[in-house]
Amino acid sequence: MTVNELSRMEDFSPVVLADADRDIDGVYIGDLLSWVMGKATSGDAWITIMSNINILAVASLTDSACVVLAEGVTLEEDIKNAAKSKGINVISSQLSAYDIALRLSQAI
Amino acid sequence: MSDLLTFHFDVDGDDFTSAGQASVQIKKNLRQLGIAPDTIRRVSIAMYEGEINMVIHAGGGEADVTVSETYIEIVLKDQGPGIANIEQAMQEGFSTAPDAIRSLGFGAGMGLPNMKRYTDYMNIESEVGVGTTITMRVNI
């Protein structure tokens, strides 16, 4: 499944689609950024409730396919702009990390 | 002796939100050089952890990256408080980061262990009250 397709699924909405044709082939859930950096792998949809600017560097360095903001977490405008310029996809959902992972498990 | 490519970065200690700029830049540079993606990932993650550490603990510092034909070397140097007990600092989960840093998602005690995990060689020289120099190498 591509990031674009995920962003169109029910209960998901696009925040930043900068490289929307990327394939999602795995999932990682975590909020401790060092932990995520050590464990997330290339092509993962990274589900988190963190929304500070550092998530962009972590998403970029782990080569995550997209960041999925859970529980209705939002991004500030300047962070959205930074994500756009760094080519990082961000999707949001009101669902919990667990429910997002369940949906992804069925979809990818 | 073949030419070595070198990159130098000043890591700003005042601006936590921009930490990671040097490692993201290195990722781009290595990609342009045609380095393998897995090697780039290892170098840039190890360097990012080091950058974050310098910002959290040392008020910034300097990062130098050297690319040779057989390895990539990262040297991170700061004039921070130093590491009193390196063995303890290397343990996963051990952290002295303040709560404000933890609320940003750092301070999990994974920084130094990640740096070791992702590199083929890592050496820490540190003196309390003087500073810390970390040298890491990733073989190509």
gemmi code that builds the backbone of each chain (N, CA, C; Angstrom):
import gemmi

chains = {
    "A": [
        ("MET", (0.841, -1.195, 0.000), (0.000, 0.000, 0.000), (0.877, 1.247, 0.000)),
        ("THR", (0.470, 2.255, -0.754), (1.252, 3.493, -0.763), (0.762, 4.434, 0.335)),
        ("VAL", (1.597, 5.420, 0.617), (1.245, 6.438, 1.608), (-0.016, 7.175, 1.172)),
        ("ASN", (-0.099, 7.452, -0.112), (-1.273, 8.135, -0.651), (-2.548, 7.329, -0.369)),
        ("GLU", (-2.471, 6.021, -0.591), (-3.642, 5.166, -0.349), (-4.028, 5.159, 1.129)),
        ("LEU", (-3.032, 5.130, 2.001), (-3.333, 5.178, 3.438), (-4.038, 6.489, 3.798)),
        ("SER", (-3.555, 7.581, 3.221), (-4.119, 8.889, 3.570), (-5.584, 9.019, 3.155)),
        ("ARG", (-6.009, 8.159, 2.209), (-7.400, 8.212, 1.732), (-8.305, 7.231, 2.459)),
        ("MET", (-7.734, 6.396, 3.303), (-8.563, 5.424, 4.020), (-9.431, 6.127, 5.058)),
        ("GLU", (-10.563, 5.494, 5.376), (-11.445, 6.053, 6.395), (-10.691, 6.173, 7.716)),
        ("ASP", (-10.908, 7.255, 8.444), (-10.280, 7.556, 9.736), (-8.839, 8.061, 9.615)),
        ("PHE", (-8.347, 8.225, 8.382), (-7.007, 8.785, 8.196), (-7.108, 10.044, 7.351)),
        ("SER", (-6.227, 11.000, 7.606), (-6.206, 12.165, 6.728), (-4.774, 12.634, 6.496)),
        ("PRO", (-4.533, 13.178, 5.291), (-3.187, 13.632, 4.969), (-2.841, 14.923, 5.721)),
        ("VAL", (-1.637, 15.004, 6.248), (-1.147, 16.258, 6.847), (-0.123, 16.866, 5.902)),
        ("VAL", (0.867, 16.060, 5.517), (1.843, 16.458, 4.503), (2.079, 15.250, 3.593)),
        ("LEU", (1.816, 15.439, 2.308), (2.154, 14.389, 1.346), (3.276, 14.926, 0.467)),
        ("ALA", (4.492, 14.540, 0.796), (5.654, 15.080, 0.098), (6.273, 14.056, -0.847)),
        ("ASP", (5.980, 12.777, -0.585), (6.548, 11.693, -1.397), (5.532, 10.552, -1.329)),
        ("ALA", (4.296, 10.859, -1.818), (3.129, 10.042, -1.501), (3.096, 8.692, -2.191)),
        ("ASP", (3.942, 8.488, -3.190), (3.934, 7.201, -3.895), (4.744, 6.125, -3.180)),
        ("ARG", (5.338, 6.497, -2.048), (6.163, 5.505, -1.340), (5.331, 4.344, -0.820)),
        ("ASP", (5.893, 3.159, -0.920), (5.227, 1.961, -0.410), (5.438, 1.824, 1.091)),
        ("ILE", (4.388, 1.399, 1.786), (4.499, 1.059, 3.201), (4.624, -0.462, 3.286)),
        ("ASP", (5.694, -0.939, 3.885), (5.833, -2.394, 3.980), (6.049, -2.884, 5.409)),
        ("GLY", (5.820, -2.012, 6.378), (5.942, -2.428, 7.771), (5.419, -1.340, 8.681)),
        ("VAL", (5.403, -1.626, 9.979), (4.883, -0.664, 10.959), (5.814, -0.627, 12.163)),
        ("TYR", (6.061, 0.553, 12.680), (6.746, 0.656, 13.966), (5.978, 1.652, 14.834)),
        ("ILE", (5.829, 1.311, 16.115), (5.127, 2.205, 17.044), (6.092, 2.607, 18.144)),
        ("GLY", (6.236, 3.914, 18.382), (7.109, 4.325, 19.480), (7.197, 5.836, 19.593)),
        ("ASP", (7.467, 6.298, 20.808), (7.564, 7.738, 21.057), (8.937, 8.159, 21.575)),
        ("LEU", (9.727, 7.205, 22.020), (11.089, 7.535, 22.437), (11.966, 7.526, 21.190)),
        ("LEU", (12.448, 8.713, 20.831), (13.029, 8.867, 19.501), (14.273, 8.021, 19.293)),
        ("SER", (15.116, 7.904, 20.308), (16.309, 7.067, 20.168), (15.921, 5.603, 19.975)),
        ("TRP", (14.878, 5.212, 20.672), (14.394, 3.840, 20.544), (13.902, 3.604, 19.116)),
        ("VAL", (13.132, 4.558, 18.623), (12.601, 4.453, 17.259), (13.754, 4.386, 16.257)),
        ("MET", (14.772, 5.221, 16.483), (15.895, 5.233, 15.550), (16.624, 3.905, 15.529)),
        ("GLY", (16.659, 3.243, 16.661), (17.341, 1.965, 16.719), (16.531, 0.819, 16.131)),
        ("LYS", (15.218, 0.975, 16.073), (14.364, -0.166, 15.744), (13.548, -0.028, 14.454)),
        ("ALA", (13.116, 1.187, 14.114), (12.289, 1.343, 12.910), (13.130, 1.034, 11.675)),
        ("THR", (12.499, 0.480, 10.665), (13.256, 0.145, 9.465), (12.682, 0.870, 8.247)),
        ("SER", (13.487, 0.898, 7.212), (13.132, 1.595, 5.987), (11.787, 1.091, 5.458)),
        ("GLY", (10.910, 2.028, 5.100), (9.608, 1.655, 4.544), (8.517, 1.478, 5.574)),
        ("ASP", (8.857, 1.645, 6.856), (7.837, 1.526, 7.903), (6.893, 2.730, 7.911)),
        ("ALA", (5.658, 2.483, 8.301), (4.790, 3.564, 8.755), (5.082, 3.693, 10.248)),
        ("TRP", (5.565, 4.855, 10.668), (5.942, 5.059, 12.067), (4.789, 5.762, 12.791)),
        ("ILE", (4.180, 5.034, 13.721), (3.042, 5.575, 14.474), (3.543, 6.185, 15.772)),
        ("THR", (3.182, 7.438, 16.040), (3.667, 8.116, 17.240), (2.675, 9.176, 17.699)),
        ("ILE", (2.843, 9.602, 18.953), (2.079, 10.767, 19.433), (2.992, 11.971, 19.605)),
        ("MET", (4.269, 11.815, 19.243), (5.193, 12.950, 19.323), (4.962, 13.872, 18.140)),
        ("SER", (5.086, 15.186, 18.368), (4.817, 16.110, 17.269), (5.842, 17.238, 17.205)),
        ("ASN", (6.964, 17.101, 17.910), (7.967, 18.163, 17.829), (8.845, 17.972, 16.581)),
        ("ILE", (9.607, 19.000, 16.287), (10.367, 19.052, 15.020), (11.331, 17.887, 14.862)),
        ("ASN", (11.761, 17.301, 15.974), (12.756, 16.224, 15.895), (12.220, 14.960, 15.216)),
        ("ILE", (10.894, 14.808, 15.171), (10.353, 13.612, 14.502), (10.721, 13.608, 13.014)),
        ("LEU", (10.938, 14.792, 12.445), (11.267, 14.849, 11.018), (12.646, 14.260, 10.766)),
        ("ALA", (13.593, 14.608, 11.640), (14.941, 14.056, 11.488), (14.905, 12.545, 11.689)),
        ("VAL", (14.147, 12.083, 12.670), (14.082, 10.646, 12.934), (13.440, 9.912, 11.752)),
        ("ALA", (12.355, 10.472, 11.210), (11.699, 9.852, 10.055), (12.654, 9.805, 8.866)),
        ("SER", (13.408, 10.874, 8.689), (14.347, 10.937, 7.573), (15.483, 9.940, 7.753)),
        ("LEU", (16.051, 9.900, 8.962), (17.219, 9.043, 9.185), (16.856, 7.556, 9.144)),
        ("THR", (15.651, 7.212, 9.592), (15.242, 5.803, 9.546), (14.654, 5.437, 8.178)),
        ("ASP", (14.456, 6.446, 7.339), (13.864, 6.250, 6.018), (12.455, 5.658, 6.128)),
        ("SER", (11.721, 6.098, 7.148), (10.325, 5.674, 7.292), (9.517, 6.127, 6.080)),
        ("ALA", (8.525, 5.319, 5.687), (7.686, 5.710, 4.557), (6.818, 6.917, 4.918)),
        ("CYS", (6.339, 6.929, 6.174), (5.539, 8.061, 6.630), (5.465, 8.061, 8.161)),
        ("VAL", (5.138, 9.233, 8.703), (4.815, 9.343, 10.118), (3.296, 9.307, 10.219)),
        ("VAL", (2.769, 8.498, 11.142), (1.328, 8.501, 11.377), (1.082, 9.030, 12.786)),
        ("LEU", (0.478, 10.202, 12.870), (0.197, 10.819, 14.162), (-1.091, 10.227, 14.717)),
        ("ALA", (-1.000, 9.603, 15.882), (-2.155, 8.921, 16.472), (-2.920, 9.845, 17.411)),
        ("GLU", (-4.109, 9.415, 17.803), (-4.898, 10.073, 18.854), (-5.217, 11.538, 18.541)),
        ("GLY", (-5.263, 11.883, 17.249), (-5.630, 13.244, 16.885), (-4.560, 14.294, 17.119)),
        ("VAL", (-3.312, 13.849, 17.303), (-2.199, 14.799, 17.478), (-2.034, 15.624, 16.203)),
        ("THR", (-1.759, 16.922, 16.361), (-1.604, 17.790, 15.193), (-0.178, 18.352, 15.120)),
        ("LEU", (0.171, 18.890, 13.957), (1.486, 19.495, 13.757), (1.344, 20.999, 13.615)),
        ("GLU", (2.305, 21.742, 14.148), (2.317, 23.183, 13.934), (2.705, 23.479, 12.491)),
        ("GLU", (2.289, 24.674, 12.027), (2.480, 25.027, 10.613), (3.949, 24.978, 10.194)),
        ("ASP", (4.834, 25.500, 11.055), (6.243, 25.540, 10.642), (6.820, 24.129, 10.527)),
        ("ILE", (6.298, 23.201, 11.325), (6.780, 21.816, 11.231), (6.237, 21.160, 9.962)),
        ("LYS", (4.972, 21.496, 9.624), (4.422, 20.995, 8.349), (5.276, 21.466, 7.178)),
        ("ASN", (5.648, 22.743, 7.201), (6.464, 23.283, 6.109), (7.821, 22.605, 6.039)),
        ("ALA", (8.394, 22.338, 7.221), (9.700, 21.665, 7.255), (9.574, 20.251, 6.700)),
        ("ALA", (8.463, 19.572, 7.032), (8.248, 18.210, 6.530), (8.163, 18.223, 5.009)),
        ("LYS", (7.442, 19.218, 4.486), (7.316, 19.344, 3.033), (8.687, 19.482, 2.398)),
        ("SER", (9.502, 20.374, 2.947), (10.800, 20.640, 2.321), (11.756, 19.465, 2.489)),
        ("LYS", (11.554, 18.643, 3.510), (12.429, 17.479, 3.698), (11.885, 16.229, 3.007)),
        ("GLY", (10.718, 16.344, 2.382), (10.151, 15.194, 1.672), (9.600, 14.127, 2.593)),
        ("ILE", (9.057, 14.541, 3.745), (8.544, 13.573, 4.728), (7.019, 13.560, 4.716)),
        ("ASN", (6.464, 12.358, 4.560), (5.007, 12.204, 4.569), (4.491, 12.135, 6.005)),
        ("VAL", (3.399, 12.851, 6.271), (2.772, 12.791, 7.591), (1.269, 12.612, 7.411)),
        ("ILE", (0.734, 11.644, 8.147), (-0.699, 11.342, 8.089), (-1.213, 11.382, 9.514)),
        ("SER", (-2.459, 11.799, 9.698), (-2.989, 11.819, 11.057), (-4.240, 10.963, 11.161)),
        ("SER", (-4.556, 10.593, 12.401), (-5.750, 9.799, 12.658), (-6.201, 10.034, 14.085)),
        ("GLN", (-7.507, 9.945, 14.294), (-8.034, 10.044, 15.656), (-7.875, 8.716, 16.399)),
        ("LEU", (-7.566, 7.669, 15.666), (-7.483, 6.339, 16.272), (-6.263, 6.225, 17.185)),
        ("SER", (-6.294, 5.233, 18.058), (-5.133, 4.944, 18.898), (-4.065, 4.240, 18.063)),
        ("ALA", (-2.848, 4.208, 18.596), (-1.758, 3.532, 17.896), (-2.128, 2.071, 17.621)),
        ("TYR", (-2.773, 1.444, 18.597), (-3.162, 0.040, 18.443), (-4.131, -0.137, 17.274)),
        ("ASP", (-5.164, 0.722, 17.228), (-6.150, 0.586, 16.162), (-5.565, 0.928, 14.791)),
        ("ILE", (-4.657, 1.904, 14.769), (-3.996, 2.227, 13.495), (-3.193, 1.024, 13.004)),
        ("ALA", (-2.480, 0.392, 13.935), (-1.668, -0.766, 13.560), (-2.546, -1.906, 13.044)),
        ("LEU", (-3.730, -2.081, 13.666), (-4.648, -3.123, 13.195), (-5.077, -2.850, 11.758)),
        ("ARG", (-5.429, -1.582, 11.490), (-5.850, -1.236, 10.127), (-4.727, -1.472, 9.133)),
        ("LEU", (-3.506, -1.049, 9.531), (-2.365, -1.206, 8.629), (-2.070, -2.676, 8.391)),
        ("SER", (-2.222, -3.459, 9.431), (-1.950, -4.889, 9.317), (-2.833, -5.522, 8.248)),
        ("GLN", (-4.079, -5.077, 8.185), (-4.998, -5.612, 7.177), (-4.705, -5.061, 5.784)),
        ("ALA", (-4.185, -3.830, 5.746), (-4.096, -3.135, 4.457), (-2.791, -3.381, 3.710)),
        ("ILE", (-1.696, -3.604, 4.436), (-0.417, -3.693, 3.700), (-0.079, -5.146, 3.338)),
    ],
    "B": [
        ("MET", (48.873, 7.730, -1.159), (47.689, 7.826, -0.290), (46.563, 8.545, -1.029)),
        ("SER", (45.377, 7.978, -0.961), (44.268, 8.580, -1.699), (43.706, 9.767, -0.929)),
        ("ASP", (43.012, 10.607, -1.663), (42.413, 11.790, -1.029), (41.264, 11.386, -0.113)),
        ("LEU", (41.164, 12.078, 0.999), (40.056, 11.838, 1.916), (39.087, 13.003, 1.807)),
        ("LEU", (37.811, 12.668, 1.780), (36.783, 13.716, 1.787), (36.461, 14.048, 3.234)),
        ("THR", (36.414, 15.327, 3.563), (36.088, 15.690, 4.946), (34.947, 16.697, 4.981)),
        ("PHE", (34.142, 16.581, 6.010), (33.040, 17.520, 6.232), (33.115, 17.990, 7.676)),
        ("HIS", (32.919, 19.278, 7.874), (32.954, 19.826, 9.234), (31.635, 20.526, 9.556)),
        ("PHE", (31.162, 20.318, 10.768), (29.914, 20.965, 11.202), (30.084, 21.524, 12.609)),
        ("ASP", (29.554, 22.716, 12.820), (29.419, 23.233, 14.179), (28.020, 22.871, 14.651)),
        ("VAL", (27.936, 22.221, 15.810), (26.629, 21.836, 16.345), (26.216, 22.870, 17.380)),
        ("ASP", (25.136, 23.567, 17.075), (24.659, 24.671, 17.919), (24.012, 24.123, 19.186)),
        ("GLY", (24.532, 24.525, 20.322), (24.017, 23.998, 21.581), (22.784, 24.702, 22.097)),
        ("ASP", (22.459, 25.849, 21.511), (21.331, 26.628, 22.027), (20.009, 26.240, 21.386)),
        ("ASP", (20.107, 25.602, 20.237), (18.893, 25.399, 19.461), (18.573, 23.912, 19.353)),
        ("PHE", (17.835, 23.426, 20.326), (17.543, 22.003, 20.349), (16.711, 21.573, 19.147)),
        ("THR", (15.845, 22.483, 18.675), (14.938, 22.098, 17.596), (15.659, 21.887, 16.268)),
        ("SER", (16.849, 22.478, 16.128), (17.559, 22.279, 14.860), (18.603, 21.177, 14.962)),
        ("ALA", (18.718, 20.548, 16.124), (19.671, 19.437, 16.265), (19.341, 18.368, 15.240)),
        ("GLY", (20.350, 17.842, 14.620), (20.132, 16.825, 13.585), (20.449, 17.359, 12.206)),
        ("GLN", (20.670, 18.659, 12.095), (20.955, 19.234, 10.773), (22.224, 18.647, 10.169)),
        ("ALA", (23.246, 18.469, 10.999), (24.519, 17.957, 10.487), (24.346, 16.525, 9.973)),
        ("SER", (23.615, 15.698, 10.742), (23.476, 14.305, 10.309), (22.581, 14.174, 9.091)),
        ("VAL", (21.555, 15.023, 8.988), (20.711, 14.981, 7.788), (21.521, 15.452, 6.571)),
        ("GLN", (22.387, 16.439, 6.782), (23.250, 16.911, 5.692), (24.236, 15.827, 5.260)),
        ("ILE", (24.803, 15.135, 6.245), (25.742, 14.044, 5.933), (25.041, 12.940, 5.137)),
        ("LYS", (23.792, 12.674, 5.534), (23.029, 11.657, 4.803), (22.942, 12.032, 3.322)),
        ("LYS", (22.664, 13.322, 3.062), (22.580, 13.784, 1.670), (23.924, 13.651, 0.969)),
        ("ASN", (24.990, 14.093, 1.658), (26.320, 14.058, 1.046), (26.728, 12.627, 0.689)),
        ("LEU", (26.464, 11.694, 1.613), (26.866, 10.304, 1.381), (26.054, 9.694, 0.245)),
        ("ARG", (24.787, 10.110, 0.159), (23.945, 9.609, -0.928), (24.505, 10.067, -2.273)),
        ("GLN", (24.945, 11.330, -2.319), (25.536, 11.853, -3.558), (26.816, 11.118, -3.923)),
        ("LEU", (27.517, 10.627, -2.901), (28.763, 9.898, -3.162), (28.512, 8.451, -3.587)),
        ("GLY", (27.240, 8.036, -3.545), (26.904, 6.686, -3.976), (27.173, 5.619, -2.924)),
        ("ILE", (27.245, 6.025, -1.652), (27.452, 5.070, -0.552), (26.170, 4.230, -0.387)),
        ("ALA", (26.337, 2.962, 0.003), (25.190, 2.049, 0.140), (24.200, 2.560, 1.194)),
        ("PRO", (22.876, 2.410, 0.916), (21.850, 2.947, 1.829), (21.996, 2.468, 3.279)),
        ("ASP", (22.331, 1.203, 3.480), (22.435, 0.699, 4.854), (23.601, 1.357, 5.586)),
        ("THR", (24.691, 1.607, 4.871), (25.840, 2.293, 5.470), (25.468, 3.731, 5.821)),
        ("ILE", (24.747, 4.389, 4.919), (24.315, 5.762, 5.162), (23.431, 5.821, 6.407)),
        ("ARG", (22.524, 4.855, 6.514), (21.616, 4.811, 7.657), (22.407, 4.682, 8.957)),
        ("ARG", (23.392, 3.783, 8.955), (24.166, 3.557, 10.174), (24.960, 4.808, 10.559)),
        ("VAL", (25.589, 5.427, 9.565), (26.393, 6.619, 9.842), (25.510, 7.759, 10.343)),
        ("SER", (24.397, 7.984, 9.649), (23.595, 9.166, 9.993), (22.871, 8.989, 11.325)),
        ("ILE", (22.454, 7.766, 11.657), (21.799, 7.555, 12.958), (22.823, 7.713, 14.094)),
        ("ALA", (23.993, 7.110, 13.928), (25.029, 7.243, 14.964), (25.398, 8.707, 15.166)),
        ("MET", (25.480, 9.437, 14.066), (25.857, 10.839, 14.168), (24.736, 11.671, 14.796)),
        ("TYR", (23.505, 11.350, 14.465), (22.372, 12.087, 15.042), (22.322, 11.901, 16.553)),
        ("GLU", (22.501, 10.675, 16.996), (22.520, 10.415, 18.438), (23.619, 11.252, 19.113)),
        ("GLY", (24.780, 11.292, 18.463), (25.886, 12.064, 19.017), (25.593, 13.547, 19.048)),
        ("GLU", (24.980, 14.028, 17.980), (24.601, 15.447, 17.921), (23.631, 15.800, 19.048)),
        ("ILE", (22.614, 14.948, 19.198), (21.615, 15.195, 20.234), (22.291, 15.209, 21.611)),
        ("ASN", (23.195, 14.269, 21.831), (23.909, 14.233, 23.109), (24.671, 15.520, 23.357)),
        ("MET", (25.328, 16.033, 22.317), (26.098, 17.267, 22.487), (25.180, 18.437, 22.825)),
        ("VAL", (23.993, 18.447, 22.221), (23.055, 19.545, 22.489), (22.471, 19.411, 23.907)),
        ("ILE", (22.101, 18.174, 24.278), (21.473, 17.972, 25.592), (22.473, 18.230, 26.721)),
        ("HIS", (23.674, 17.684, 26.572), (24.582, 17.617, 27.719), (25.738, 18.617, 27.677)),
        ("ALA", (26.135, 19.050, 26.489), (27.424, 19.750, 26.400), (27.329, 21.166, 25.840)),
        ("GLY", (26.114, 21.641, 25.543), (25.995, 22.983, 24.974), (26.558, 23.070, 23.569)),
        ("GLY", (26.498, 21.967, 22.843), (26.965, 21.963, 21.458), (28.388, 21.455, 21.335)),
        ("GLY", (28.910, 21.520, 20.126), (30.260, 21.028, 19.875), (30.560, 21.026, 18.392)),
        ("GLU", (31.492, 20.161, 18.007), (31.884, 20.093, 16.600), (31.808, 18.654, 16.111)),
        ("ALA", (31.459, 18.515, 14.847), (31.401, 17.179, 14.247), (32.245, 17.186, 12.978)),
        ("ASP", (33.128, 16.215, 12.862), (33.939, 16.066, 11.655), (33.734, 14.672, 11.081)),
        ("VAL", (33.466, 14.627, 9.794), (33.244, 13.348, 9.131), (34.275, 13.191, 8.014)),
        ("THR", (34.924, 12.049, 8.000), (35.923, 11.751, 6.967), (35.475, 10.519, 6.195)),
        ("VAL", (35.508, 10.632, 4.891), (35.123, 9.498, 4.051), (36.374, 8.993, 3.330)),
        ("SER", (36.747, 7.766, 3.593), (37.875, 7.161, 2.875), (37.327, 6.052, 1.970)),
        ("GLU", (38.197, 5.339, 1.336), (37.729, 4.271, 0.443), (37.200, 3.076, 1.225)),
        ("THR", (37.640, 2.929, 2.472), (37.269, 1.727, 3.224), (36.390, 1.998, 4.445)),
        ("TYR", (36.314, 3.223, 4.883), (35.490, 3.512, 6.065), (35.015, 4.963, 6.074)),
        ("ILE", (34.018, 5.211, 6.916), (33.565, 6.577, 7.199), (33.810, 6.813, 8.681)),
        ("GLU", (34.512, 7.876, 8.988), (34.833, 8.176, 10.390), (34.106, 9.441, 10.838)),
        ("ILE", (33.533, 9.357, 12.032), (32.834, 10.509, 12.615), (33.542, 10.857, 13.919)),
        ("VAL", (33.964, 12.105, 14.065), (34.560, 12.546, 15.325), (33.698, 13.666, 15.893)),
        ("LEU", (33.194, 13.441, 17.100), (32.333, 14.422, 17.764), (33.079, 14.947, 18.985)),
        ("LYS", (33.249, 16.259, 19.040), (34.071, 16.833, 20.101), (33.295, 17.935, 20.808)),
        ("ASP", (33.273, 17.874, 22.128), (32.621, 18.951, 22.874), (33.450, 19.357, 24.085)),
        ("GLN", (33.120, 20.527, 24.603), (33.751, 21.006, 25.835), (32.730, 21.001, 26.962)),
        ("GLY", (31.958, 19.940, 27.006), (30.900, 19.832, 28.018), (31.418, 19.295, 29.340)),
        ("PRO", (30.508, 18.787, 30.178), (30.871, 18.372, 31.532), (31.642, 17.056, 31.596)),
        ("GLY", (31.698, 16.332, 30.479), (32.383, 15.036, 30.497), (31.487, 13.938, 31.043)),
        ("ILE", (31.920, 12.695, 30.837), (31.152, 11.532, 31.302), (31.918, 10.903, 32.470)),
        ("ALA", (31.286, 10.890, 33.638), (31.986, 10.421, 34.841), (32.249, 8.920, 34.780)),
        ("ASN", (31.247, 8.169, 34.330), (31.379, 6.709, 34.314), (30.934, 6.197, 32.943)),
        ("ILE", (31.892, 5.977, 32.076), (31.567, 5.617, 30.683), (30.845, 4.269, 30.624)),
        ("GLU", (31.279, 3.321, 31.436), (30.666, 1.992, 31.428), (29.174, 2.090, 31.758)),
        ("GLN", (28.859, 2.906, 32.748), (27.462, 3.108, 33.146), (26.691, 3.819, 32.025)),
        ("ALA", (27.334, 4.828, 31.416), (26.679, 5.596, 30.355), (26.371, 4.729, 29.138)),
        ("MET", (27.137, 3.664, 28.951), (26.934, 2.789, 27.795), (25.777, 1.813, 27.997)),
        ("GLN", (25.261, 1.708, 29.211), (24.180, 0.757, 29.469), (22.860, 1.274, 28.896)),
        ("GLU", (22.145, 0.394, 28.206), (20.835, 0.786, 27.675), (19.918, 1.183, 28.826)),
        ("GLY", (19.267, 2.316, 28.679), (18.310, 2.757, 29.685), (18.890, 3.713, 30.704)),
        ("PHE", (20.232, 3.804, 30.790), (20.818, 4.765, 31.728), (20.831, 6.141, 31.091)),
        ("SER", (20.289, 7.128, 31.799), (20.228, 8.471, 31.235), (20.325, 9.521, 32.333)),
        ("THR", (20.994, 10.620, 32.023), (21.018, 11.751, 32.953), (20.302, 12.960, 32.349)),
        ("ALA", (19.529, 12.717, 31.290), (18.841, 13.831, 30.620), (17.737, 14.399, 31.509)),
        ("PRO", (17.554, 15.719, 31.502), (16.490, 16.339, 32.309), (15.088, 16.046, 31.764)),
        ("ASP", (14.082, 16.255, 32.599), (12.700, 15.927, 32.229), (12.236, 16.651, 30.964)),
        ("ALA", (12.679, 17.911, 30.801), (12.237, 18.678, 29.628), (12.672, 17.987, 28.341)),
        ("ILE", (13.844, 17.370, 28.385), (14.357, 16.653, 27.215), (13.567, 15.364, 27.009)),
        ("ARG", (13.236, 14.713, 28.114), (12.467, 13.457, 28.009), (11.096, 13.713, 27.378)),
        ("SER", (10.517, 14.865, 27.691), (9.190, 15.153, 27.147), (9.243, 15.348, 25.630)),
        ("LEU", (10.441, 15.589, 25.090), (10.592, 15.696, 23.636), (10.858, 14.345, 22.986)),
        ("GLY", (10.961, 13.304, 23.811), (11.148, 11.973, 23.245), (12.583, 11.485, 23.283)),
        ("PHE", (13.456, 12.266, 23.934), (14.843, 11.828, 24.081), (15.080, 11.392, 25.524)),
        ("GLY", (16.333, 11.079, 25.821), (16.655, 10.723, 27.202), (16.205, 9.334, 27.586)),
        ("ALA", (16.123, 8.435, 26.583), (15.709, 7.066, 26.876), (16.894, 6.196, 27.277)),
        ("GLY", (18.067, 6.797, 27.280), (19.245, 5.992, 27.603), (19.632, 5.059, 26.471)),
        ("MET", (19.330, 5.466, 25.240), (19.626, 4.624, 24.079), (20.660, 5.260, 23.158)),
        ("GLY", (21.056, 6.494, 23.448), (21.933, 7.232, 22.538), (23.271, 6.543, 22.321)),
        ("LEU", (24.055, 6.438, 23.392), (25.377, 5.811, 23.259), (25.283, 4.342, 22.818)),
        ("PRO", (24.350, 3.544, 23.391), (24.228, 2.169, 22.903), (23.897, 2.096, 21.406)),
        ("ASN", (23.041, 3.005, 20.928), (22.734, 3.027, 19.484), (23.982, 3.355, 18.673)),
        ("MET", (24.777, 4.303, 19.189), (25.986, 4.692, 18.458), (26.930, 3.497, 18.332)),
        ("LYS", (27.028, 2.726, 19.397), (27.897, 1.536, 19.353), (27.311, 0.466, 18.423)),
        ("ARG", (25.994, 0.299, 18.520), (25.333, -0.726, 17.720), (25.505, -0.472, 16.221)),
        ("TYR", (25.461, 0.800, 15.845), (25.459, 1.118, 14.416), (26.838, 1.335, 13.819)),
        ("THR", (27.879, 1.240, 14.631), (29.213, 1.479, 14.087), (30.086, 0.242, 14.282)),
        ("ASP", (31.180, 0.190, 13.520), (32.097, -0.947, 13.640), (33.179, -0.679, 14.680)),
        ("TYR", (33.376, 0.593, 14.994), (34.387, 0.954, 15.987), (33.890, 2.206, 16.701)),
        ("MET", (34.058, 2.223, 18.022), (33.663, 3.425, 18.767), (34.588, 3.599, 19.945)),
        ("ASN", (35.105, 4.797, 20.103), (35.985, 5.092, 21.227), (35.534, 6.386, 21.897)),
        ("ILE", (35.443, 6.358, 23.222), (35.049, 7.556, 23.968), (36.224, 8.016, 24.819)),
        ("GLU", (36.623, 9.267, 24.609), (37.604, 9.871, 25.502), (36.890, 10.990, 26.226)),
        ("SER", (36.900, 10.946, 27.544), (36.148, 11.962, 28.280), (36.837, 12.291, 29.591)),
        ("GLU", (36.839, 13.567, 29.903), (37.388, 14.003, 31.178), (36.365, 14.932, 31.828)),
        ("VAL", (36.033, 14.628, 33.060), (35.027, 15.430, 33.757), (35.506, 16.883, 33.863)),
        ("GLY", (34.651, 17.798, 33.445), (34.970, 19.225, 33.506), (35.744, 19.734, 32.306)),
        ("VAL", (36.141, 18.838, 31.419), (36.939, 19.244, 30.256), (36.182, 19.010, 28.946)),
        ("GLY", (35.621, 17.827, 28.799), (34.866, 17.561, 27.579), (34.971, 16.114, 27.135)),
        ("THR", (34.323, 15.844, 26.012), (34.242, 14.473, 25.507), (34.544, 14.465, 24.011)),
        ("THR", (35.325, 13.485, 23.588), (35.540, 13.262, 22.161), (35.168, 11.817, 21.843)),
        ("ILE", (34.267, 11.666, 20.909), (33.833, 10.322, 20.505), (34.246, 10.107, 19.047)),
        ("THR", (34.933, 8.999, 18.818), (35.343, 8.636, 17.454), (34.611, 7.352, 17.061)),
        ("MET", (33.954, 7.398, 15.918), (33.222, 6.212, 15.442), (33.622, 5.947, 13.984)),
        ("ARG", (33.657, 4.665, 13.644), (33.934, 4.308, 12.252), (32.918, 3.282, 11.767)),
        ("VAL", (32.485, 3.487, 10.535), (31.637, 2.500, 9.870), (32.406, 2.041, 8.630)),
        ("ASN", (32.639, 0.741, 8.542), (33.355, 0.207, 7.386), (32.476, 0.237, 6.143)),
        ("ILE", (33.079, 0.534, 5.027), (32.331, 0.557, 3.762), (32.456, -0.807, 3.093)),
    ],
}
model = gemmi.Model(1)
for chain_id, residues in chains.items():
    chain = gemmi.Chain(chain_id)
    for i, (resn, *xyz) in enumerate(residues, 1):
        res = gemmi.Residue()
        res.name, res.seqid = resn, gemmi.SeqId(i, " ")
        for name, pos in zip(("N", "CA", "C"), xyz):
            atom = gemmi.Atom()
            atom.name, atom.element = name, gemmi.Element(name[0])
            atom.pos, atom.b_iso = gemmi.Position(*pos), 0.0
            res.add_atom(atom)
        chain.add_residue(res)
    model.add_chain(chain)
structure = gemmi.Structure()
structure.add_model(model)
structure.setup_entities()
